[in-house]
Amino acid sequence: IHGDDKGLVCPPKVAPIQVVIIPHQEARQELKEILDKAHEIAKVLKAAGVRVKVDDRDNYNPGWKYNHWEIKGVCVRLEIGSLDLQKSKVVAVRRDTKAKFDLDWAGIDA
């Protein structure tokens, strides 16, 4: 009932993790800055009552992480990289429709 060809599909109200933040590490010197912003966004979302996790493991590439969290049924994936830092945005991807869109950091908890 709650699945498709790619794994589990959980309604947001019952999903153990509603949002996962996946940082892209293009260059090692930018990694700390990207991770700091990812944890800052997670803190804001947690304060708003969202169950969120930052996948800051460095032994897996972003594609592997996307698949891992998609199989687990996480509703929304937020991607953040160096270009997103410059634009003050994150890329959000819905699990159910695969729709991608940019979100500004300001008001991300709305």
Secondary structure, 3 states (H helix, E strand, C coil): CCEECCEECCCCCCCCCCEEEEECCCCHHHHHHHHHHHHHHHHHHHHCCCCEEECCCCCCCHHHHHHHHHHCCCCEEEEECHHHHHHCEEEEEECCCCCEEEEECCCCCC
